[in-house]
Amino acid sequence: MSKLKLIFILLILGGIIDVGRYFIYPNVSNLVETNPVPTAFMEYRQAEWAEQNRDMQITQKWVSMSQISPNVIKAVLIGEDDKFWNHDGFDVEGMEQALEKTLKKGKVAGGSTISQQLSKNLYLSPSKNPVRKIKEAIITWRIEKTLSKRRILEIYLNVAEWGDGIFGIEAAARHYYHKSAKSLSGLEAAHLAAVLPNPIKYDPTGNQKYVQNRSRIIYKILKRRGVVIPDFKEVMTPSKQETQEVSDDNESVTDLFNTTYSEVTSEESLSTEVGDQNHSQ
């Protein structure tokens, strides 16, 4: 066997081992009771700041689901993963649509679910390397098998990036609106959810056209679904009616984004244009 062929075989075996280890590593069972801070994505940001000689600190405070406004929970689901309750970590239809947009526009479009974004944020990097995506898929599958949907959502809301150095909904609420996550209004929640595709580029309190249009649509859906009312009580498992609504509703979040596309410029599409930036998260 030639030396070149041996090196090639060793590289393949190394790649298989590197990817395969994610079937047992990391120990996602710890996430059931342990709050994962710092995350790999936080450490990635810290390394970036060090390279840029920036004196930055991570701002993050963990809160339970009971300390997060139902407005936020629903707004994030509408904006990031409207089929969250009904998939097993992968939105096949969403990925197909993202692929179509990628091929049509020549740039990567988002199709990641909250579970996928969480996997990347916790353990990986924002790289678009195909090998990284395979690792993300494996971890996502394991997380969905191990954690409840409620716990997945709780962790995501606490580790998602909402600005430069701002991680988690509590830190975001206090930074942008000077109040707790539990006190956020429907409109404030819609603005925060609107920036998740790229929280470094967009500011929820600014007047960027992308944020204004996206938050307006999210808020419209919040009101239509009866979320923005004083006596609303968050139900953490979907009812049969809600499940049917997600499946059959003619005015789903995707439809609304599509029908209002003409209201924004081609550079500021209302669809999630940077699926691998967040994590979101």
Backbone as CSV, one residue per row, in Angstrom:
resi,resn,N_x,N_y,N_z,CA_x,CA_y,CA_z,C_x,C_y,C_z
1,MET,0.849,-1.194,0.000,0.000,0.000,0.000,0.888,1.250,0.000
2,SER,0.579,2.174,-0.897,1.379,3.383,-0.978,1.154,4.266,0.241
3,LYS,2.126,5.113,0.515,2.039,6.007,1.671,0.867,6.982,1.516
4,LEU,0.628,7.467,0.299,-0.459,8.410,0.043,-1.819,7.775,0.323
5,LYS,-1.962,6.510,-0.117,-3.230,5.811,0.103,-3.455,5.561,1.589
6,LEU,-2.398,5.247,2.303,-2.508,5.019,3.743,-2.940,6.296,4.463
7,ILE,-2.354,7.404,4.071,-2.729,8.686,4.674,-4.201,8.994,4.416
8,PHE,-4.645,8.711,3.196,-6.042,8.955,2.817,-6.990,8.124,3.678
9,ILE,-6.652,6.848,3.857,-7.486,5.954,4.673,-7.522,6.423,6.128
10,LEU,-6.379,6.842,6.635,-6.306,7.322,8.019,-7.134,8.586,8.215
11,LEU,-7.133,9.450,7.210,-7.927,10.677,7.286,-9.424,10.359,7.320
12,ILE,-9.828,9.387,6.517,-11.235,8.983,6.500,-11.634,8.386,7.843
13,LEU,-10.785,7.502,8.348,-11.070,6.884,9.648,-11.125,7.934,10.755
14,GLY,-10.211,8.896,10.685,-10.213,9.973,11.675,-11.491,10.780,11.633
15,GLY,-11.973,11.042,10.404,-13.228,11.783,10.257,-14.412,11.021,10.810
16,ILE,-14.443,9.704,10.541,-15.535,8.860,11.042,-15.544,8.847,12.568
17,ILE,-14.354,8.716,13.151,-14.249,8.702,14.615,-14.661,10.054,15.193
18,ASP,-14.223,11.138,14.541,-14.532,12.482,15.014,-16.042,12.726,15.036
19,VAL,-16.729,12.288,13.990,-18.182,12.471,13.926,-18.890,11.461,14.823
20,GLY,-18.436,10.223,14.787,-19.103,9.157,15.524,-19.126,9.349,17.026
21,ARG,-18.100,10.034,17.564,-18.048,10.209,19.015,-19.208,11.025,19.550
22,TYR,-19.860,11.785,18.657,-20.977,12.612,19.113,-22.237,11.795,19.401
23,PHE,-22.194,10.507,19.107,-23.307,9.635,19.506,-23.256,9.343,21.009
24,ILE,-22.110,9.568,21.621,-21.998,9.351,23.073,-21.447,10.589,23.803
25,TYR,-20.881,11.495,23.076,-20.318,12.720,23.657,-20.932,13.922,22.959
26,PRO,-21.259,14.967,23.692,-21.195,15.149,25.141,-22.335,14.430,25.863
27,ASN,-22.302,14.440,27.178,-23.333,13.794,27.981,-24.547,14.722,28.093
28,VAL,-25.483,14.588,27.164,-26.641,15.482,27.162,-27.598,15.201,28.319
29,SER,-27.450,14.059,28.965,-28.305,13.750,30.113,-28.121,14.767,31.238
30,ASN,-26.940,15.367,31.306,-26.688,16.381,32.332,-27.612,17.581,32.191
31,LEU,-28.105,17.793,30.969,-28.949,18.957,30.718,-30.316,18.855,31.387
32,VAL,-30.693,17.666,31.800,-31.996,17.498,32.457,-32.080,18.366,33.703
33,GLU,-30.984,18.437,34.464,-31.006,19.176,35.721,-29.940,20.269,35.812
34,THR,-28.940,20.222,34.941,-27.839,21.187,35.013,-28.002,22.276,33.963
35,ASN,-27.833,23.524,34.371,-27.919,24.646,33.439,-26.556,24.867,32.781
36,PRO,-26.469,24.715,31.469,-25.178,24.721,30.761,-24.620,26.116,30.477
37,VAL,-23.914,26.664,31.431,-23.276,27.965,31.239,-21.850,27.872,31.771
38,PRO,-20.836,28.298,30.994,-20.950,28.893,29.664,-21.142,27.836,28.580
39,THR,-21.613,28.286,27.440,-21.794,27.402,26.298,-20.605,27.545,25.345
40,ALA,-20.548,26.638,24.380,-19.474,26.710,23.380,-19.550,28.022,22.602
41,PHE,-20.767,28.488,22.355,-20.925,29.723,21.579,-20.472,30.934,22.388
42,MET,-20.713,30.924,23.698,-20.209,32.007,24.546,-18.695,32.034,24.519
43,GLU,-18.086,30.863,24.611,-16.626,30.771,24.574,-16.080,31.213,23.218
44,TYR,-16.825,30.922,22.157,-16.441,31.365,20.816,-16.422,32.885,20.744
45,ARG,-17.446,33.523,21.309,-17.497,34.988,21.326,-16.324,35.565,22.144
46,GLN,-16.031,34.952,23.277,-14.934,35.430,24.104,-13.605,35.345,23.364
47,ALA,-13.416,34.283,22.591,-12.191,34.137,21.793,-12.123,35.221,20.724
48,GLU,-13.277,35.538,20.111,-13.341,36.617,19.120,-12.929,37.949,19.738
49,TRP,-13.467,38.249,20.908,-13.143,39.515,21.570,-11.662,39.597,21.904
50,ALA,-11.094,38.472,22.330,-9.671,38.448,22.667,-8.823,38.755,21.435
51,GLU,-9.183,38.181,20.296,-8.455,38.428,19.048,-8.563,39.882,18.623
52,GLN,-9.721,40.495,18.932,-9.965,41.885,18.546,-9.520,42.874,19.622
53,ASN,-8.919,42.346,20.699,-8.479,43.181,21.819,-9.625,44.014,22.397
54,ARG,-10.795,43.394,22.488,-11.961,44.074,23.058,-12.183,43.591,24.491
55,ASP,-12.379,44.540,25.388,-12.615,44.223,26.794,-14.122,44.015,26.994
56,MET,-14.583,42.801,26.716,-16.009,42.479,26.773,-16.256,41.370,27.783
57,GLN,-17.469,41.368,28.344,-17.871,40.339,29.287,-19.216,39.748,28.857
58,ILE,-19.394,38.471,29.132,-20.689,37.826,28.890,-21.694,38.317,29.929
59,THR,-22.857,38.750,29.466,-23.946,39.126,30.364,-25.033,38.079,30.231
60,GLN,-25.322,37.371,31.314,-26.310,36.303,31.273,-26.818,35.998,32.675
61,LYS,-28.117,35.801,32.810,-28.704,35.398,34.084,-29.770,34.350,33.821
62,TRP,-29.633,33.206,34.447,-30.557,32.098,34.199,-31.889,32.328,34.910
63,VAL,-32.986,32.079,34.194,-34.322,32.157,34.784,-35.122,30.929,34.372
64,SER,-36.049,30.533,35.218,-36.904,29.389,34.898,-38.018,29.817,33.952
65,MET,-38.726,28.863,33.406,-39.816,29.161,32.489,-40.896,30.012,33.154
66,SER,-41.113,29.806,34.435,-42.136,30.580,35.148,-41.753,32.047,35.277
67,GLN,-40.484,32.363,35.042,-40.011,33.737,35.129,-39.881,34.398,33.755
68,ILE,-40.425,33.745,32.740,-40.389,34.278,31.378,-41.821,34.538,30.913
69,SER,-42.055,35.711,30.386,-43.395,36.068,29.923,-43.875,35.110,28.837
70,PRO,-45.134,34.673,28.909,-45.709,33.857,27.827,-45.609,34.549,26.476
71,ASN,-45.604,35.895,26.491,-45.447,36.640,25.239,-44.132,36.272,24.553
72,VAL,-43.067,36.151,25.342,-41.748,35.815,24.792,-41.745,34.399,24.235
73,ILE,-42.284,33.471,25.011,-42.296,32.062,24.602,-42.977,31.897,23.256
74,LYS,-44.157,32.493,23.118,-44.904,32.364,21.867,-44.247,33.127,20.726
75,ALA,-43.727,34.330,21.010,-43.104,35.134,19.955,-41.884,34.435,19.372
76,VAL,-41.067,33.834,20.232,-39.876,33.122,19.763,-40.260,31.895,18.957
77,LEU,-41.271,31.169,19.397,-41.720,30.005,18.636,-42.252,30.418,17.270
78,ILE,-43.019,31.486,17.224,-43.560,31.969,15.954,-42.432,32.384,15.014
79,GLY,-41.475,33.115,15.537,-40.406,33.632,14.696,-39.348,32.627,14.311
80,GLU,-39.073,31.654,15.207,-37.948,30.750,14.992,-38.337,29.321,14.622
81,ASP,-39.468,28.837,15.158,-39.758,27.409,14.986,-41.238,27.158,15.276
82,ASP,-42.087,27.524,14.343,-43.534,27.468,14.567,-44.066,26.042,14.676
83,LYS,-43.259,25.063,14.298,-43.695,23.660,14.375,-42.992,22.924,15.517
84,PHE,-42.472,23.690,16.460,-41.656,23.138,17.537,-42.316,21.962,18.247
85,TRP,-43.596,22.078,18.558,-44.275,21.027,19.317,-44.488,19.760,18.501
86,ASN,-44.414,19.862,17.190,-44.831,18.752,16.335,-43.708,18.018,15.610
87,HIS,-42.471,18.487,15.726,-41.376,17.780,15.055,-40.461,17.124,16.084
88,ASP,-39.574,16.272,15.604,-38.653,15.550,16.485,-37.254,16.158,16.454
89,GLY,-37.194,17.453,16.180,-35.921,18.150,16.130,-35.552,18.644,14.754
90,PHE,-36.230,18.121,13.718,-35.914,18.491,12.342,-37.194,18.842,11.599
91,ASP,-37.225,20.036,11.025,-38.358,20.481,10.225,-38.008,20.251,8.759
92,VAL,-38.416,19.104,8.247,-38.048,18.722,6.880,-38.557,19.729,5.867
93,GLU,-39.803,20.149,6.031,-40.383,21.120,5.101,-39.608,22.439,5.151
94,GLY,-39.252,22.864,6.357,-38.486,24.097,6.503,-37.114,24.002,5.863
95,MET,-36.482,22.834,5.989,-35.167,22.642,5.379,-35.256,22.659,3.865
96,GLU,-36.332,22.083,3.319,-36.530,22.094,1.876,-36.716,23.518,1.368
97,GLN,-37.509,24.308,2.108,-37.720,25.697,1.716,-36.426,26.493,1.798
98,ALA,-35.626,26.222,2.842,-34.349,26.917,2.997,-33.410,26.576,1.847
99,LEU,-33.410,25.298,1.429,-32.558,24.878,0.322,-32.976,25.580,-0.963
100,GLU,-34.282,25.688,-1.186,-34.785,26.374,-2.377,-34.340,27.832,-2.393
101,LYS,-34.420,28.503,-1.236,-34.001,29.902,-1.150,-32.503,30.034,-1.348
102,THR,-31.754,29.075,-0.814,-30.306,29.096,-0.973,-29.928,28.989,-2.447
103,LEU,-30.568,28.054,-3.149,-30.281,27.865,-4.571,-30.737,29.053,-5.400
104,LYS,-31.845,29.654,-4.999,-32.413,30.766,-5.758,-31.619,32.050,-5.567
105,LYS,-31.213,32.333,-4.310,-30.566,33.610,-4.000,-29.045,33.519,-3.956
106,GLY,-28.528,32.294,-3.910,-27.084,32.141,-3.888,-26.438,32.409,-2.553
107,LYS,-27.243,32.431,-1.480,-26.687,32.593,-0.128,-27.458,31.688,0.818
108,VAL,-26.808,31.324,1.910,-27.385,30.348,2.827,-28.620,30.909,3.504
109,ALA,-29.737,30.180,3.419,-30.972,30.553,4.103,-31.182,29.625,5.284
110,GLY,-31.878,30.123,6.287,-32.059,29.359,7.519,-33.133,28.302,7.411
111,GLY,-32.929,27.170,8.062,-33.954,26.139,8.135,-33.836,25.367,9.436
112,SER,-33.045,25.904,10.371,-32.769,25.199,11.612,-33.918,25.347,12.603
113,THR,-34.210,24.271,13.308,-35.187,24.317,14.385,-34.512,24.844,15.654
114,ILE,-35.323,25.112,16.673,-34.778,25.547,17.954,-33.853,24.472,18.527
115,SER,-34.220,23.209,18.377,-33.388,22.118,18.887,-32.030,22.083,18.185
116,GLN,-32.013,22.321,16.893,-30.749,22.360,16.151,-29.897,23.551,16.572
117,GLN,-30.537,24.698,16.717,-29.811,25.883,17.151,-29.223,25.676,18.543
118,LEU,-29.993,25.030,19.415,-29.511,24.765,20.762,-28.300,23.842,20.740
119,SER,-28.347,22.803,19.926,-27.218,21.872,19.812,-25.952,22.598,19.404
120,LYS,-26.069,23.461,18.426,-24.918,24.228,17.946,-24.415,25.176,19.027
121,ASN,-25.325,25.881,19.672,-24.929,26.865,20.678,-24.231,26.227,21.873
122,LEU,-24.722,25.076,22.278,-24.183,24.429,23.472,-22.811,23.807,23.248
123,TYR,-22.626,23.161,22.083,-21.462,22.297,21.936,-20.574,22.562,20.719
124,LEU,-21.045,23.340,19.757,-20.305,23.450,18.497,-19.907,24.897,18.204
125,SER,-19.801,25.231,16.941,-19.396,26.569,16.518,-20.338,27.044,15.419
126,PRO,-20.285,28.320,15.052,-21.152,28.819,13.974,-20.673,28.451,12.574
127,SER,-19.655,27.636,12.475,-19.130,27.236,11.167,-20.218,26.587,10.310
128,LYS,-20.163,26.815,9.003,-21.110,26.203,8.070,-20.540,24.924,7.453
129,ASN,-19.455,24.433,8.009,-18.825,23.205,7.541,-19.836,22.049,7.568
130,PRO,-19.964,21.273,6.476,-20.907,20.156,6.447,-20.693,19.136,7.561
131,VAL,-19.432,18.927,7.953,-19.143,17.993,9.045,-19.752,18.505,10.342
132,ARG,-19.660,19.828,10.554,-20.268,20.422,11.742,-21.777,20.216,11.740
133,LYS,-22.393,20.301,10.583,-23.842,20.104,10.478,-24.226,18.663,10.809
134,ILE,-23.382,17.714,10.446,-23.648,16.313,10.786,-23.578,16.128,12.294
135,LYS,-22.560,16.728,12.914,-22.443,16.660,14.372,-23.677,17.296,15.032
136,GLU,-24.104,18.408,14.502,-25.290,19.100,15.019,-26.522,18.204,14.941
137,ALA,-26.660,17.496,13.834,-27.812,16.609,13.659,-27.809,15.484,14.688
138,ILE,-26.633,14.924,14.940,-26.525,13.832,15.917,-26.897,14.324,17.314
139,ILE,-26.347,15.488,17.696,-26.637,16.033,19.022,-28.112,16.405,19.138
140,THR,-28.672,16.945,18.077,-30.092,17.304,18.084,-30.953,16.075,18.333
141,TRP,-30.652,15.004,17.641,-31.392,13.746,17.816,-31.305,13.273,19.259
142,ARG,-30.125,13.352,19.847,-29.942,12.913,21.237,-30.674,13.825,22.218
143,ILE,-30.623,15.124,21.980,-31.309,16.067,22.861,-32.814,15.844,22.839
144,GLU,-33.355,15.634,21.646,-34.801,15.410,21.525,-35.222,14.116,22.217
145,LYS,-34.344,13.117,22.222,-34.648,11.852,22.888,-34.536,11.961,24.404
146,THR,-33.719,12.893,24.875,-33.388,12.961,26.301,-34.204,13.997,27.067
147,LEU,-34.444,15.146,26.450,-35.084,16.256,27.148,-36.534,16.442,26.728
148,SER,-37.322,17.004,27.624,-38.691,17.378,27.279,-38.652,18.624,26.409
149,LYS,-39.722,18.870,25.676,-39.797,20.078,24.860,-39.696,21.328,25.740
150,ARG,-40.314,21.284,26.892,-40.260,22.419,27.814,-38.825,22.733,28.210
151,ARG,-38.055,21.702,28.542,-36.676,21.903,28.962,-35.818,22.413,27.804
152,ILE,-36.028,21.884,26.613,-35.299,22.363,25.430,-35.538,23.856,25.248
153,LEU,-36.799,24.253,25.349,-37.151,25.658,25.160,-36.587,26.529,26.278
154,GLU,-36.621,26.022,27.502,-36.083,26.769,28.635,-34.589,27.034,28.463
155,ILE,-33.842,25.997,28.078,-32.400,26.173,27.879,-32.141,27.147,26.734
156,TYR,-32.849,26.969,25.634,-32.648,27.839,24.471,-32.852,29.306,24.834
157,LEU,-33.941,29.604,25.529,-34.238,30.992,25.880,-33.191,31.584,26.820
158,ASN,-32.498,30.737,27.545,-31.489,31.210,28.484,-30.090,31.326,27.899
159,VAL,-29.845,30.710,26.751,-28.500,30.763,26.171,-28.458,31.425,24.800
160,ALA,-29.617,31.721,24.215,-29.641,32.371,22.903,-28.981,33.743,22.979
161,GLU,-28.340,34.126,21.902,-27.653,35.419,21.836,-28.630,36.495,21.387
162,TRP,-28.658,37.605,22.125,-29.563,38.704,21.804,-28.821,40.017,21.574
163,GLY,-27.540,39.941,21.411,-26.741,41.134,21.193,-25.297,40.819,21.530
164,ASP,-24.409,41.778,21.294,-22.990,41.559,21.523,-22.720,41.376,23.014
165,GLY,-22.481,40.131,23.421,-22.234,39.826,24.820,-23.478,39.596,25.647
166,ILE,-24.637,39.697,25.034,-25.912,39.555,25.748,-26.497,38.182,25.446
167,PHE,-26.573,37.330,26.449,-27.063,35.975,26.271,-28.213,35.703,27.234
168,GLY,-29.269,35.122,26.695,-30.417,34.766,27.512,-31.459,35.869,27.564
169,ILE,-32.705,35.462,27.723,-33.814,36.406,27.663,-33.814,37.385,28.829
170,GLU,-33.366,36.961,30.013,-33.370,37.872,31.161,-32.383,39.021,30.943
171,ALA,-31.181,38.689,30.490,-30.185,39.734,30.205,-30.671,40.653,29.091
172,ALA,-31.314,40.074,28.073,-31.824,40.870,26.954,-32.926,41.820,27.413
173,ALA,-33.847,41.320,28.224,-34.952,42.145,28.712,-34.435,43.332,29.518
174,ARG,-33.453,43.077,30.361,-32.929,44.138,31.216,-32.067,45.115,30.420
175,HIS,-31.343,44.617,29.429,-30.490,45.490,28.620,-31.314,46.414,27.733
176,TYR,-32.297,45.857,27.031,-33.038,46.639,26.044,-34.252,47.367,26.627
177,TYR,-34.913,46.764,27.625,-36.166,47.343,28.119,-36.150,47.649,29.617
178,HIS,-35.038,47.371,30.283,-34.881,47.707,31.706,-35.983,47.108,32.578
179,LYS,-36.300,45.863,32.286,-37.303,45.143,33.065,-36.981,43.655,33.018
180,SER,-37.689,42.877,33.809,-37.455,41.429,33.829,-38.084,40.761,32.619
181,ALA,-37.638,39.550,32.324,-38.211,38.780,31.207,-39.683,38.486,31.454
182,LYS,-40.067,38.363,32.703,-41.453,38.058,33.039,-42.376,39.227,32.740
183,SER,-41.828,40.440,32.677,-42.651,41.638,32.509,-42.732,42.129,31.065
184,LEU,-42.110,41.427,30.142,-42.086,41.889,28.753,-43.474,41.865,28.128
185,SER,-43.802,42.914,27.421,-45.089,42.997,26.724,-45.040,42.203,25.422
186,GLY,-46.186,42.056,24.793,-46.240,41.341,23.520,-45.424,42.021,22.438
187,LEU,-45.466,43.331,22.383,-44.728,44.070,21.360,-43.227,43.988,21.602
188,GLU,-42.833,44.087,22.865,-41.405,43.960,23.196,-40.898,42.558,22.867
189,ALA,-41.714,41.554,23.177,-41.342,40.173,22.872,-41.196,39.968,21.372
190,ALA,-42.094,40.564,20.600,-42.042,40.441,19.142,-40.757,41.050,18.590
191,HIS,-40.352,42.196,19.136,-39.109,42.834,18.679,-37.883,41.993,19.035
192,LEU,-37.886,41.406,20.218,-36.759,40.557,20.612,-36.686,39.308,19.741
193,ALA,-37.826,38.708,19.453,-37.853,37.514,18.600,-37.418,37.848,17.179
194,ALA,-37.705,39.058,16.744,-37.410,39.458,15.364,-35.922,39.506,15.071
195,VAL,-35.078,39.731,16.089,-33.643,39.892,15.835,-32.858,38.597,15.959
196,LEU,-33.492,37.515,16.386,-32.761,36.268,16.623,-31.987,35.732,15.410
197,PRO,-32.480,35.910,14.197,-31.685,35.422,13.060,-30.282,36.018,12.998
198,ASN,-30.101,37.246,13.481,-28.779,37.871,13.473,-28.734,38.968,14.542
199,PRO,-28.551,38.587,15.803,-28.620,39.548,16.905,-27.465,40.539,16.967
200,ILE,-26.391,40.290,16.225,-25.296,41.254,16.174,-25.626,42.376,15.190
201,LYS,-26.284,42.034,14.126,-26.631,43.013,13.094,-27.852,43.836,13.468
202,TYR,-28.838,43.207,14.121,-30.107,43.880,14.380,-30.292,44.257,15.847
203,ASP,-30.989,45.370,16.058,-31.269,45.882,17.399,-32.785,45.911,17.599
204,PRO,-33.307,45.219,18.631,-34.764,45.185,18.827,-35.371,46.548,19.145
205,THR,-34.575,47.486,19.634,-35.105,48.808,19.964,-34.791,49.837,18.889
206,GLY,-34.165,49.404,17.807,-33.816,50.324,16.727,-34.950,50.475,15.728
207,ASN,-34.652,51.152,14.637,-35.677,51.381,13.615,-35.320,50.731,12.284
208,GLN,-34.535,49.656,12.323,-34.184,48.948,11.096,-35.446,48.364,10.459
209,LYS,-35.545,48.480,9.166,-36.762,48.076,8.462,-37.042,46.587,8.631
210,TYR,-35.988,45.784,8.590,-36.159,44.334,8.763,-36.816,44.032,10.099
211,VAL,-36.319,44.650,11.167,-36.851,44.398,12.513,-38.275,44.896,12.625
212,GLN,-38.555,46.066,12.083,-39.901,46.626,12.172,-40.924,45.737,11.463
213,ASN,-40.585,45.275,10.283,-41.519,44.443,9.515,-41.691,43.066,10.150
214,ARG,-40.600,42.453,10.546,-40.679,41.110,11.121,-41.405,41.124,12.467
215,SER,-41.107,42.101,13.307,-41.765,42.183,14.609,-43.250,42.485,14.460
216,ARG,-43.614,43.275,13.465,-45.030,43.584,13.229,-45.819,42.320,12.882
217,ILE,-45.207,41.460,12.080,-45.880,40.228,11.693,-45.992,39.273,12.884
218,ILE,-44.908,39.135,13.633,-44.939,38.264,14.815,-46.001,38.745,15.798
219,TYR,-46.059,40.056,16.009,-47.041,40.615,16.950,-48.468,40.396,16.441
220,LYS,-48.653,40.506,15.142,-49.976,40.275,14.561,-50.444,38.851,14.826
221,ILE,-49.530,37.893,14.701,-49.883,36.495,14.951,-50.149,36.274,16.440
222,LEU,-49.364,36.925,17.300,-49.592,36.826,18.740,-51.009,37.270,19.091
223,LYS,-51.435,38.366,18.520,-52.777,38.880,18.811,-53.848,37.974,18.221
224,ARG,-53.605,37.494,17.009,-54.618,36.660,16.355,-54.827,35.347,17.096
225,ARG,-53.750,34.818,17.682,-53.865,33.567,18.417,-54.327,33.768,19.859
226,GLY,-54.591,35.015,20.224,-55.119,35.279,21.552,-54.088,35.248,22.648
227,VAL,-52.837,35.478,22.318,-51.779,35.414,23.322,-51.682,36.723,24.097
228,VAL,-51.805,37.835,23.412,-51.617,39.132,24.045,-52.922,39.563,24.707
229,ILE,-53.278,38.913,25.785,-54.438,39.260,26.598,-54.046,39.098,28.061
230,PRO,-54.616,39.888,28.964,-54.184,39.882,30.365,-54.277,38.532,31.057
231,ASP,-55.309,37.760,30.743,-55.516,36.520,31.489,-54.975,35.292,30.771
232,PHE,-54.083,35.510,29.790,-53.538,34.372,29.060,-52.664,33.515,29.969
233,LYS,-52.835,32.207,29.897,-52.019,31.266,30.658,-51.282,30.356,29.691
234,GLU,-49.962,30.345,29.795,-49.157,29.537,28.884,-49.366,28.051,29.126
235,VAL,-49.682,27.344,28.086,-49.807,25.899,28.145,-48.579,25.317,27.464
236,MET,-47.786,24.577,28.205,-46.505,24.139,27.697,-46.574,22.881,26.844
237,THR,-47.738,22.263,26.738,-47.925,21.170,25.785,-49.081,21.560,24.897
238,PRO,-48.974,21.363,23.581,-50.005,21.851,22.675,-51.304,21.073,22.801
239,SER,-52.386,21.790,22.738,-53.696,21.142,22.742,-53.992,20.605,21.355
240,LYS,-55.045,19.787,21.237,-55.427,19.269,19.921,-55.797,20.415,18.990
241,GLN,-56.440,21.425,19.558,-56.842,22.569,18.738,-55.626,23.318,18.206
242,GLU,-54.616,23.508,19.076,-53.405,24.199,18.653,-52.660,23.404,17.599
243,THR,-52.590,22.088,17.799,-51.919,21.234,16.826,-52.606,21.319,15.471
244,GLN,-53.940,21.324,15.494,-54.702,21.417,14.255,-54.478,22.767,13.597
245,GLU,-54.356,23.809,14.435,-54.135,25.151,13.913,-52.814,25.242,13.175
246,VAL,-51.778,24.636,13.750,-50.469,24.655,13.115,-50.512,23.951,11.770
247,SER,-51.301,22.872,11.696,-51.362,22.074,10.470,-52.231,22.713,9.396
248,ASP,-53.386,23.285,9.810,-54.388,23.693,8.834,-54.574,25.192,8.685
249,ASP,-54.017,25.984,9.595,-54.254,27.416,9.577,-53.735,28.024,8.281
250,ASN,-54.603,28.724,7.543,-54.214,29.313,6.275,-53.356,30.557,6.453
251,GLU,-53.280,31.048,7.694,-52.495,32.239,7.941,-51.389,31.914,8.931
252,SER,-50.612,30.904,8.605,-49.490,30.516,9.452,-48.394,31.557,9.338
253,VAL,-47.376,31.422,10.163,-46.284,32.391,10.120,-45.599,32.386,8.759
254,THR,-45.439,31.220,8.147,-44.797,31.144,6.836,-45.619,31.877,5.785
255,ASP,-46.954,31.668,5.828,-47.825,32.338,4.867,-47.751,33.854,5.025
256,LEU,-47.761,34.310,6.276,-47.718,35.749,6.505,-46.408,36.335,6.007
257,PHE,-45.303,35.645,6.272,-44.021,36.138,5.785,-44.027,36.224,4.257
258,ASN,-44.614,35.210,3.615,-44.632,35.182,2.155,-45.518,36.282,1.583
259,THR,-46.699,36.501,2.183,-47.635,37.469,1.627,-47.182,38.900,1.836
260,THR,-46.325,39.146,2.809,-45.867,40.509,3.061,-44.464,40.765,2.515
261,TYR,-43.968,39.803,1.766,-42.598,39.921,1.259,-42.418,41.180,0.420
262,SER,-43.454,41.561,-0.332,-43.346,42.707,-1.211,-43.205,44.019,-0.451
263,GLU,-43.462,43.997,0.864,-43.400,45.214,1.645,-41.984,45.566,2.070
264,VAL,-41.044,44.670,1.868,-39.666,44.943,2.273,-38.758,44.815,1.071
265,THR,-37.537,45.324,1.208,-36.578,45.239,0.123,-36.045,43.842,0.014
266,SER,-35.443,43.522,-1.122,-34.910,42.178,-1.341,-33.789,41.872,-0.363
267,GLU,-33.087,42.902,0.143,-31.992,42.679,1.077,-32.505,42.379,2.482
268,GLU,-33.774,42.686,2.758,-34.307,42.533,4.105,-35.541,41.647,4.087
269,SER,-35.363,40.412,3.639,-36.456,39.458,3.586,-36.972,39.150,4.971
270,LEU,-38.294,38.948,5.087,-38.888,38.634,6.385,-38.628,37.209,6.800
271,SER,-38.221,36.359,5.891,-37.888,34.995,6.287,-36.584,35.006,7.051
272,THR,-36.290,33.919,7.754,-35.062,33.841,8.549,-33.876,33.739,7.615
273,GLU,-33.146,34.850,7.463,-32.140,34.901,6.415,-30.765,34.417,6.827
274,VAL,-30.535,34.260,8.114,-29.222,33.789,8.542,-29.401,32.638,9.508
275,GLY,-29.768,31.489,8.995,-30.124,30.378,9.866,-29.007,29.884,10.738
276,ASP,-27.745,30.098,10.361,-26.637,29.567,11.157,-25.949,30.640,11.983
277,GLN,-26.557,31.835,12.134,-25.923,32.881,12.908,-26.201,32.697,14.390
278,ASN,-27.371,32.202,14.784,-27.744,32.191,16.180,-27.685,30.799,16.775
279,HIS,-27.569,31.460,17.551,-28.075,30.830,18.104,-27.885,31.146,18.139
280,SER,-30.561,32.399,19.119,-31.166,31.860,18.931,-30.517,30.924,19.648
281,GLN,-29.603,30.993,18.807,-29.595,30.762,19.199,-29.181,30.087,19.074
